[in-house]
Amino acid sequence: MKTQTHLSLSLAATPLFLLMAMPAHAAGVSAGSLIENTATATYDDGSGPPKTVDSNTVVVAVDELLDVTVTSLDTGPIATQPGEEVLTFEITNTGNGPEAYTLTTNPAVAGNDFDTTVDNIAVDTNGNGTYDPGVDTILTGPATTPVLAEDENITVFVITTVPADVADTDESDVELTAEAVTGTGPAGTTFTGDGVNGVDAITGLTEADGSAIGSLIAGVTTVDLVKAASVADPFGGTSAVPGSVVTFTLTATVTGSGSIADLVIDDAIPTDTSYVPGTLTLDGGALTDASGDDAGEASAADISVDVGTVASGSSHAVTFDVTID
């Protein structure tokens, strides 16, 4: 009588409760995780109940993948004027282990109409998405982020100065680059033993080096103020003699893009003349001389008109009369 032996193989992988406990990450299994695997063989040699034998257990430590993305959080080019301007970026650790990143900027991107000066890089310490001087942490050279856990992101601000000679509608790009502190290089570059718990660290598809562009567009608004005078003498002519009425016209013209706020036009009543009460106007509309009831006020010493917010491409005219003493 022949004895028949039936051999079957099965894989006993990592226990189910461990797999369920592992969080899902963009880059897969966390660096330093141990993948354990044991095979079993079950057979029947005809001498009794089936028998089972286990293989040795193979343990594979997951290497650390180095990856990063940089994203501009500004919805488009930021309208700016000479002075301080802030660009906002997000740094995301898309690797599978904790990593810090060195940040560098390039304010002289090819094609710029003007270049800014980068003053500082800051981390959004309070998480409100707005740069708060004295609150948000300034990164000192080399500017390096805190260690970010896998899939963690932070908001950083690039604080720049726009030059005084920038022209209206000029544009400028500023590039922010983040490089893994462990190292960068073509995908697959290996840093032996530099990963979590002594595993290898390996660059991913981003080469552990990400960058993004933030953009500025200058909206330089200027005001030109022109003063003109017309004279009417008591004899129906235009001679400037005692008793003649001089009408002054002050025209403010706004050019550029955007708008200006709090435009106020002031003028002193000239020596040897007297203000004619009730003659103050704005864009042809009469204003009272009293303070606080409309945009204008006038006295024997001077006139003042609060024009307010004015859009570019517009003009506003103030008139008033004096008599020559």
C-alpha positions in Angstrom: 0.0 0.0 0.0 1.3 3.4 -1.0 1.5 6.3 1.4 0.3 9.6 -0.1 1.9 12.9 1.1 -0.1 16.2 0.5 2.0 19.4 0.8 0.4 22.8 1.1 2.1 26.2 1.6 0.6 29.4 3.3 2.0 32.8 4.2 1.5 34.1 7.7 2.1 37.8 7.2 2.1 40.6 9.8 -0.8 40.1 12.3 -4.1 41.7 11.2 -4.3 43.9 14.3 -0.9 45.5 13.4 -2.0 46.2 9.9 -5.2 47.8 11.1 -3.2 50.0 13.5 -0.9 51.3 10.8 -2.1 54.8 9.5 -2.3 55.3 5.8 0.3 57.8 4.5 0.9 59.4 1.1 4.3 57.7 0.9 3.1 54.3 2.2 4.4 52.4 5.2 6.2 54.4 7.8 10.0 54.4 7.7 11.5 52.0 10.3 8.5 49.7 10.3 9.2 46.0 10.4 7.6 43.7 7.9 7.6 40.2 9.3 6.8 37.1 7.3 6.7 33.4 8.2 5.8 30.5 5.9 4.1 27.3 7.0 3.9 23.9 5.4 1.1 21.5 6.2 1.3 17.9 5.1 -0.2 14.4 5.5 2.3 11.5 5.6 -0.5 9.0 6.2 0.7 8.2 9.7 -1.9 10.3 11.6 -3.2 13.8 11.7 -1.8 16.4 9.3 1.4 17.9 10.4 2.6 21.6 10.3 6.1 23.0 10.2 7.1 26.7 10.2 9.9 28.4 8.3 12.2 30.9 9.8 10.7 34.4 10.1 12.1 37.0 7.7 12.1 40.6 8.9 12.4 43.5 6.5 12.9 47.1 7.9 11.2 49.7 5.7 13.7 52.3 4.5 13.0 56.1 4.7 11.8 57.7 1.5 12.8 61.4 1.2 10.2 63.5 -0.6 8.8 67.0 -0.3 6.4 69.4 -2.0 6.4 73.2 -1.9 3.2 75.1 -2.8 2.4 78.8 -3.1 -0.7 79.6 -1.0 -1.2 83.0 -2.7 -4.2 82.8 -5.1 -2.3 84.8 -7.7 0.1 87.6 -8.1 0.0 89.9 -5.1 -0.6 93.6 -5.8 2.2 95.5 -4.2 3.9 98.8 -3.8 7.4 99.8 -2.7 8.1 98.5 0.8 7.5 95.3 2.7 5.6 92.5 1.0 4.9 88.9 2.2 4.6 85.8 0.1 3.0 82.6 1.6 4.0 79.0 1.0 3.3 75.5 2.3 6.0 72.9 2.8 4.7 69.3 3.0 6.8 66.2 4.0 5.5 63.7 1.4 8.1 61.1 2.6 7.4 58.3 5.0 9.6 59.4 7.9 10.4 62.6 10.0 12.5 65.1 8.1 13.6 68.7 8.3 14.1 70.9 5.3 16.6 73.7 4.5 14.9 76.7 2.8 16.5 79.0 0.2 15.0 81.8 -1.9 15.8 83.1 -5.3 14.3 86.7 -5.8 16.1 87.1 -9.2 14.0 84.7 -11.3 14.7 85.1 -15.1 12.1 87.4 -16.7 11.5 89.6 -13.7 10.7 93.2 -14.3 12.2 94.0 -10.9 13.9 92.0 -8.1 12.9 92.2 -4.5 15.2 91.8 -1.5 14.4 88.8 0.7 14.7 89.9 4.3 13.5 86.9 6.2 11.8 83.5 6.1 9.3 82.9 9.0 7.2 79.9 10.2 3.5 80.5 10.8 3.8 79.8 14.6 0.2 80.5 15.5 -1.2 78.8 12.5 -3.5 81.7 11.4 -2.1 81.9 7.8 -1.1 85.6 8.3 2.4 86.9 9.0 2.5 88.4 12.5 5.8 90.2 13.2 7.1 89.3 16.7 4.9 86.2 16.9 5.9 84.1 13.9 9.3 82.5 14.2 12.1 83.9 12.0 14.3 81.1 10.6 18.0 82.0 10.9 20.7 80.9 8.5 20.7 78.3 7.2 16.9 78.7 7.4 15.7 75.2 8.4 12.2 74.0 9.2 11.4 72.1 12.3 11.3 68.3 11.8 8.1 67.4 10.1 6.3 64.1 10.6 5.3 62.1 7.5 2.5 63.9 5.7 2.9 67.0 8.0 2.9 70.5 6.5 3.7 73.9 7.7 3.1 77.4 6.4 6.1 79.7 5.9 6.3 83.3 4.9 8.9 84.9 2.7 9.3 88.6 3.8 10.5 90.8 0.9 11.2 94.5 0.3 9.9 95.9 -3.0 12.3 98.6 -4.4 11.3 102.2 -4.5 11.9 102.6 -8.2 9.4 99.9 -9.2 7.1 100.9 -12.1 3.3 100.4 -12.3 2.3 96.9 -13.6 5.9 95.6 -13.3 6.0 91.9 -12.2 8.4 89.8 -10.2 8.7 86.2 -9.1 10.3 84.8 -6.0 11.2 81.1 -5.8 11.3 79.2 -2.6 13.1 75.9 -2.5 13.0 73.2 0.3 15.8 70.5 0.4 15.8 67.5 2.8 18.4 67.9 5.5 19.4 64.3 5.1 20.3 64.8 1.5 19.0 65.3 -2.1 19.7 63.7 -5.4 18.3 61.8 -8.3 15.4 59.4 -7.4 16.9 56.4 -5.7 20.0 58.1 -4.2 20.7 56.2 -1.0 22.1 57.5 2.2 23.2 54.4 4.1 22.0 54.2 7.7 20.7 57.8 7.8 17.0 56.9 8.0 14.8 56.3 11.0 16.3 53.7 13.5 19.3 53.3 11.2 17.5 52.2 8.1 18.7 53.6 4.7 17.2 56.9 3.5 16.4 57.0 -0.2 15.3 60.0 -2.4 11.9 59.7 -4.0 10.5 61.1 -7.2 10.8 64.7 -6.0 14.6 64.0 -5.4 13.9 65.4 -1.9 14.0 68.9 -3.4 10.9 70.9 -4.0 10.2 74.5 -5.1 7.4 76.9 -5.9 7.0 80.4 -7.2 5.3 83.4 -5.5 4.5 86.4 -7.7 4.1 90.1 -7.2 2.6 92.8 -9.5 3.3 96.5 -8.8 0.3 98.7 -8.5 2.0 102.1 -8.2 -0.5 104.9 -7.9 0.5 108.6 -8.0 -1.3 111.9 -7.6 -0.6 115.0 -9.6 -2.0 118.2 -8.2 -2.3 121.2 -10.5 -3.4 124.7 -9.3 -4.9 127.3 -11.7 -6.3 130.8 -11.2 -8.7 133.0 -13.1 -9.3 136.7 -12.3 -12.4 138.8 -12.7 -12.0 142.5 -12.0 -14.8 145.0 -11.0 -14.8 146.4 -14.5 -15.6 143.2 -16.4 -12.0 142.4 -17.3 -9.4 140.1 -16.0 -7.0 142.5 -14.3 -5.7 141.8 -10.8 -6.6 144.9 -8.9 -8.0 145.6 -5.5 -11.5 144.2 -5.5 -10.9 141.6 -8.2 -12.2 138.1 -7.5 -9.6 135.3 -8.0 -11.0 131.8 -8.5 -8.5 129.0 -7.7 -9.0 125.5 -9.1 -7.0 122.6 -7.6 -7.2 119.5 -9.8 -5.9 116.2 -8.4 -5.4 113.5 -11.0 -4.7 109.9 -10.0 -2.7 107.7 -12.3 -1.4 104.1 -12.1 -3.4 101.0 -11.0 -5.5 100.4 -7.9 -6.7 103.3 -5.8 -5.5 105.6 -3.1 -7.1 106.4 0.3 -7.6 109.5 2.4 -6.9 112.0 -0.3 -7.1 115.5 1.3 -6.6 118.7 -0.6 -5.5 121.7 1.5 -4.7 125.3 0.5 -3.8 128.5 2.4 -5.6 131.7 1.7 -3.0 133.9 0.0 -1.7 137.0 1.8 -3.5 140.3 0.8 -6.6 138.4 -0.1 -9.8 137.4 1.7 -11.7 134.2 1.3 -15.2 134.6 -0.2 -17.6 132.7 2.1 -19.7 129.9 0.6 -17.5 129.5 -2.6 -15.9 126.2 -1.8 -16.8 123.3 -4.2 -15.8 119.7 -5.0 -16.3 118.5 -8.6 -18.8 121.3 -9.1 -20.8 120.5 -6.0 -21.1 123.2 -3.3 -19.6 122.5 0.1 -20.3 124.4 3.4 -17.5 126.2 5.2 -18.3 124.5 8.5 -16.3 121.6 9.8 -17.7 118.1 10.0 -21.0 118.4 8.0 -19.5 117.5 4.6 -16.1 116.9 2.9 -15.0 120.5 3.1 -14.2 123.3 5.5 -13.0 126.8 5.0 -11.9 129.8 7.1 -10.1 133.1 6.7 -6.8 131.2 6.9 -7.3 128.1 4.7 -9.5 125.6 3.0 -9.5 121.8 3.3 -11.4 119.1 1.3 -11.4 115.4 2.2 -11.8 113.6 -1.2 -11.5 110.1 0.4 -10.7 107.0 -1.6 -9.9 107.7 -5.3 -9.6 105.2 -8.1 -6.8 105.5 -10.6 -7.6 107.1 -13.8 -9.9 109.7 -12.2 -9.6 113.4 -11.4 -11.2 115.6 -8.8 -11.4 119.4 -8.7 -11.7 121.8 -5.8 -12.5 125.5 -6.3 -12.8 128.5 -4.1 -12.8 132.3 -4.5 -10.8 135.1 -2.8 -10.9 138.9 -3.3 -7.8 141.0 -3.6 -7.7 143.4 -0.6 
